[in-house]
Amino acid sequence: MASYVREAARNPFVLKISMLAALGGLLFGYDTGVISGALLYIKQDLGAGSLAQSWIVAGLLLGAVAGALIGGRLADRISRRWTLLIAGIVYVAAALGAALAQTTGQLIAARVVLGLAVGAASAVVPLYISEHTPPRIRGGTVSYNQLMVTIGILVAYLVNFALRDTGDGWRWMLGIGAAPGVVLVIAMAFVPYSPRWLMMRGRRDEARAVLARSRGGDEADAELDEIDSVLSQERRHGLRELFGPRLRPMLIVGIGLAVIQQIVGVNTVIYFSPTILTYTGLDASDAIAQALTVGVTNVVFTIVAVLLLDRVGRRTLLIVGTAGLTVALALLALFFGLGWKDGAPWVALVALVLFIASFAIGLGPVFWLMISEIFPLAVRGQAIAVCSVFNWVANFFVSYYFLQLIDAIGRPATFWLYAGLAVVGIVFFVARVPETRDRTLEQIERELSGGDPAPGAGPSGSAPAAT
C-alpha cells in the first residue's frame, strides 16, 4: 500500500486528470444507487407494478448498451475527452427529464437516454485513464473510476435517506443526479487528450508534451517509440478483425469478465438492497437507512482495492473476492430458505455487506481495469465498447428478471442460482485470466496475442512484484 501511495504522489498530474475523468463513474454510481430508494416511492406515486418497476430500472441499462457502442466509436473518432464531455451534457438533460416525468413511460424514456450517457462514460473512462498512467500505478489509478462509482452509490443512498419522508422526494432524488453531469462537463474542458489517441492521429509532439508531464523525458520518448512500434505493425481493424483468431483470446477474457461481473447478481444488491431488506420485515424508511451500510462498505473496500491492485495483483483479488461473494450469496439463500427472518434478521444485512465488500475488492474494479489493459491500441476503443456492451446486456437481464425470478422460483433458489454462477466464474478466472500487473499496455498486448513474454516476466508469465 505504501509503495502505491509513494509512487502515486510523484505523479500529481496523472492523479488529477484521473480523478477528473473518473467523475464519469459518478454518473453511473449515483443513478444506480438513487433508483434503489426512489423505486419504493415511484411505485406508489406513479402506480408502477412489478413489470413497470423492472423497466424503470432496466431502461437505463438498455440505453447503456447503445451508449457503450457509440462511446467506443466516438472515442476513436473525436477523442476520449470530447466523448466524455458530450456524455456529461446528455446526462444532465436526461436527469432533469427523469425528475419531471409524469408517467412511467416518460420516466422509462428519460432513463434510456440517461443510459446512453452512462454507457458511453463506462466504456471511455477506464480507457482514458489507462492511456495516461505509468504501469507502476495503473491498477490503482484506473480503479478510481470504480471508486467514483461506489462514491456515487453512497451519495445516492444518503440523498435517499435525507429525502425519504418528503413529498415528491423521489423527484428530487432523481433531479439531483444532474449535478455530477455538470461537474463532468466542466472537468473535461480542462484535461488533455490521451497521448495514445494523439499518436493514432500522428500528433507525436503533442503526445510527448502530455507524457512528459507524468514521466521523465527519456521515459516519455521510450514509451512513444513503443506505441509507434505497435502502431506500425497494425493496420486499422474493424469489428471483423476484432473477432478474428489473433484477438480472440483477449476478447474471450474481456467478455467473460464482463458477463461474470453481472451474473453473480451484484446489481440486484445495488438496485434492490432496500427491497431485499424489506423482505426481512423492515418498512421502506428503515430499509433505506440500513442500505447505507452497504454503500459505506462499497466505498471502503474499493479504496482497499485501489491500494492493493498494484501490490497483490489483479488476478488474486479477482479470485479471492469472487469466493467471498459466493459465500455471501449462499448465506442469503440459507437465510430465506431456513426461515431466519424472525430468529436472526441481522444475517441478511451481514450477507449483503460481505457480498458488496467482496465484489468491491475483486470483480468491481478488476473488470474495468483489465479491459483497458489487454487489447491492442488500434482496436482498444472498439474492444472496450464490445466488452461494455456485453456487460450492460448481462446487467439488463439480471436486473430486469430479478423480481420476476423471485416470483417464479422463490428467494432461496434465486440466490443459490447466483452462487452457482459465481463458482463458474472462479473456474473461468483460474483457467483463462492472466496477470497484467506492472506491465506496459504494449507488453500485455504482445503477450496475449502470442508474442514474446513481457520483459522481466517469470517462466509462468507472471510479472515481477511491484516495488
N, C-alpha and C positions, 0 to 999 in steps of 0.2 A: 504494500500500500504506500509506504513512504517513498519508494522509488518512483511510483507513478506521480505522486504529488510533486516531488522534486523536479522530475522531467517536465511535467505539465507547467510548472511555474516558470520554466525557462522559455516557454512559448506563449507569452500573453496574447500575441496576435492570433494564433490558432484558437486559443481558448475563447477569445472574444467573438470571432466570426462563427465558431462552432455553436456557442450559446445563442447567438442571434438567429442562425439558421434553424436551430433546434426548436425555436418558437413554433415552427410548423407542426411539431409533435404536440404542442399545447392545444392546437385546434382539435385534433383527434381526441386527446385526453379529456378535454373539457366536455365535448359533445357526447363522448362515451359515458362519462360519469353523470352528467346532468340528466340524461334521459332516464336513468335508473330511478331517480327520485321523482322527477316530473311525471313519469308514467302513472304513478299512483293517483295523481290528481287529474291528469288528462282524461283518463278513462271515465271519471265521474263527470267532468265538465263538458266533454265532447261526446259522451256516451260511447266510448270505444270499447268494443268487445275484445275477446282474445285474438281474433284474426286481425282486427284493426290495430291492436297493440303490437302484434308481430310485425305488421307493415310499417308502423311508425318507427320501430327500432331498425328494421331491415331496409327501409327506404334509403337511409344514408349509405348502407353497405352496397346496394345496387349502384348508386351514384359513384361510389368509390372504385368499383370495378372499372367503369369507363374513365374515371379521373386518373387512375393509375396508368392506363394505356396512353391517354392523352398526355399526361405529365411526362412519361418516359420519352415520347417523341418530341415534345416541346423542349425538354431538357437538352436534347442533342441539337435542335434547330436554333432556338433563341437563347439558350444558356440555362443553366441550373438557377441562376439568380433571378432572371426575369420570370421564369416559370413559377417560382415561389411567390414573387410579388403579385402576379396575376391571381394565384390561388388565394392569397390573402384578401384581395378585393372581392372575389366571388363569395368567399366565406362570410364576409361582413354583410353583404346584401342578403344572403340566404338565412343567416342567423336572425336578422331583423324580420324577414318574411315568416320564419317559423314562429316567432313570438307574437305576430299579429294574425296568425291563422284563425279562421272562424269555423272551419270544418276539419274533420280528419283527413279529407282529400287534400286540402290546402296544406296541412301540416306535413303530410307524406311527401307532397311535391317539393316543399321547401327543403326537406331533409334529403331528398335525392340530389338537389343542387348543392347542398352542404357536402354531400358525399363526393361530388366532383372535385371540390377544393381539398378535402381531406385525403382522397386517394392520390391526387397529384403530389401533395406535400409528402405523403408517406413514401412515395417512390423516389423523390428527389432529395429530401433532406439527408438521408444516410450517404447517398452518392456524393453530394456536395461536400459534406464534412470529410469523408474519407479521402477525397482528392486533394484536400488541403493539408492533411495531417501526417506527420512523420510516423513511420511504422512503430516506433517505440511506445507511442501513446495512443495509437489509432483505436484500439479496442475500447478504452475508456471514453475517448472523445466522441467517437461515433455514437456511443451509448448515451450521450447527452440527449439525443432525440428520444430515446425510451424514457429517460429521466423526466423530460418535459411532458411526455405522455402521462406519466404517473402523477406529476405535479398538477397537470390539468384535471385529472380524475379527482384528486384530493380537493382542489379548489372547487370543483363542481359539487362534491359531497358537502363541503362547507356551505356553499350557496344554497343547496337543497335544504340543509339543516336550518339555516337562518330564515328561509322563506317558507318553511313547511306549514306554518299555521296562518299564512296571509291569504287574503282573497286574490284570486288570479295569480298566485305566486309562481305557478309553472310558466307563465308568460315571461316573467322577469328572469326566471331560471334560464330559459332559452335565449332571451334577448341579451343578457349579459355576455353570452358567448361571442358577440360581435367584437368585444374588447381585444381578445388575443389576435383576431384577424387584423385589426387596426395596427397593433404593435408589430406584427409580422411585415405588413406593407411598409411601415416606416423603417424597420430594420434593414430590409432588403435594398433600400435606397442607398445604404452606406457600406455594404460589403462588396468585396471584389469578385470578379469572375473566377471560376475554378481554373487552376493552371492547366489541368489536363484538357479541359474544354478549349482553352486558348491554343494549346498545342494542336488539337484536332483542326483548328481553324488557321493554322500556320502563323500564329501570333507569338513567336518564341520570346521576343524581347519582353512582351507584357507578361508572359508566363514566368519568365525568370524574375521579373520585378516582384511578382506576388510570392514566389517561392523564397526569394531572398529575405523576405520579412520573417520567415519562420525557420530557415536553415542558413548555414554559412554559405558563402559564395561558391566554394568548391563543391559542397554537398548539393546545392541547388543545380549547378551545372551537370553533376553526375546524374542526378535524378532526371533532368531534362533529356540527357543523352539516352537514358534507359527508356524513357517514354517514347522518344523519337525512334529508337531501335525497334520497339514493339510495333509502333505505327507503320514503320516502313515494311514490316513483314506481313502486315494485314491489309486486306482490301476492305472496302465497305461491305458490311454484311447485312443482309435483310433477315427477316424472321425465318426464312427457309434455312439459311446458313446457321442461325442460332439453334435450330433443332437438328442440325447435321451431326455426324458421328464425332467430329473433333470436340464440339462443345457440349455434347450430350452428357458426359459425366458431371460437368459443372451444373447443368440445368437440372439434372436429377436431384442433386444435393439441394439446390435452391428451391425447387418446387416441393421437395419432400419436407424441408424445414417450414416452408410457407403453409402447407396443409396441416402438418402435425401441430404447429403452433395454435391452430384454431380448433382442431377436432378434439383436443383434450378438454374443451369446454371453457376456456378462460373468459370469453366474453359473455357467457351465461352468468358467470360470477360477477363480472363488472356491470353488465346491463341490468341483471336481475337480483343482485345481492339483497336489496331491501325486500324484494318479492320472496326470495328464498327464506329470509329471516321471518317474514310474516307466516310462513309455513310452521314455524316453531310456536306460534301463538301471539307474537307481538303485533301491536297495531301499527299503522303506517308511520306515525311520528316516531315511535320507539325504534322501528326497523331502520329508518333513515339515520337516527342517532347512532345505532350500533354499526351501521355501514361505514361510518367514519373510521372505525378501527381498521377496516380493510384498506381504505385509502391511505392512511398513515403507514401501514405496513408496506404497501406497494412502493411508496417513496423511499422509505428507509432501506429496504433491501435492494432497490435499484441503485442507490448510492453505493451500497456494498459491492454490487456487480461492477460498477464503474471503476472502483478501486482494485478489483481482483482480476478483471478480464485480461489485463496485460501482464499479470503476475502468475496466475494459476492457468490461464488458457481458456479458449472458448469451449473446446470440446468437453473438458472436465466439468465445467459449470453446467453445460447443457445436459449432460447425463445425470449429474447429481441433482440438479433442480427438477428434472422431469421425474426422477424417482421419488422425490419429496412430494410432488403434487399428486402422484399416483396414490401414495398413502393417504393424502387428504381426501381424494375422491372416494376411496374405499371407506374412509371414516364417515363421510356424508351418506354413502349408501347404507352403512350399518345403522347410522342414526335414524334414518327414516324406515329402514327395514325392521329394526328391532324395537321400534316404538319408544325411543329415548326422549321424546318430546316433553313428557311430564317429569321423568326422573332426572334427566340431565340435559336441559335445554341449551346449556352453555357449550355443549360439544359441537353444535352446528357452527357457532361463531369461531371456535378454535379451529375447526376444519377449514373454514373459509380463509382464516388468517394464514394457516400453514400452506394452503394452496397458493395464495397470492404471493407469499414470501418465496416459495419455491419457483414459481413462474418468473418472479422479478429478478432472480439471480441466474436464470437459465434461458428458457425459450423466449422470454420477453425481449431482452437486448440482443441475444446471440443471433437470432434470425435476421434482424435488420442489419446487424454488423456484418455477418458473413456474406449476405448477398451483395454488399457494397465492396467486398474484397475479392470474390472468386472469379469474376467474369472479365474477359478481355476488354481493353479500353474502347475499342471500336464498336462494341455491341453492349457496353455496360449499361447505358441508359435504357435500351430496349429490353435487356435481360432482366434488370431490376423491375421494370414495368411488368414483364410477364410474371415474375415471381409474386409481385404485389397483387396482380390480378387473381392469381390462384389463392393468395392469402385472403383477399376480400371475398371471393366467391365462397371459400370454406367458411369464413366468418358469417356470411349471409345465411348459408344453410343451417349452420349450428344455431345461430341466434333466432332465425325465423321459426325453426321447428322445435325450439326448447319447450315452450309452453304446450305445444301440441304433443310433443313426445311425453311430457309429464302426464298429460291426459290419457295418452294411448297405452303406455306401458308402466306408468307409476314412477314415483320418485326414486325408490331404491334401484330399480332396473336402469333408469336413466344414468345415474351416477356410476353404476357398475360398468355400463357401456363406455362412458368416458374413461374410466380407469383402464379398461382393456385396450382402448385405443392409445392411451399413454404408454402402456407396455410395448405395443407395436412400435411406437416412436423411439423408445430406448433402443430396441433392436436395430432400427434403421440408423440411429446415431453411431452405435458401435461399429456397424458394418460399413457405412458409407461416408460419414462426415470427417473431413481432415482437420488437423490443427493449423490455423493460419497466423498464430501469434508471432510477432517480431519479424515479419517478412514484408518486403515491399509488395505493392499490388502487382508489379510486373513479375516478381519471383513466384508469387502464388499462381499467376496465370500460366507461367511456363510449366510449373509442376503439375497442375491439374489437367493441363492439356496434353500431358505425356512427354514433356520436355525434360531437361535436366533438373534434378532437385535443386532447391534453393541453396545458395552458398551457405555453408555452415550447418546444414541440416545433418542430423544423425542418420544412421543406417535405416531407421524406420521412417525417415522423412519428417521427424519432429524437429521443431525449431529449438535453438539454444534458449536457455532461460533468460528472461528479461532482466536487465540489471537496473 
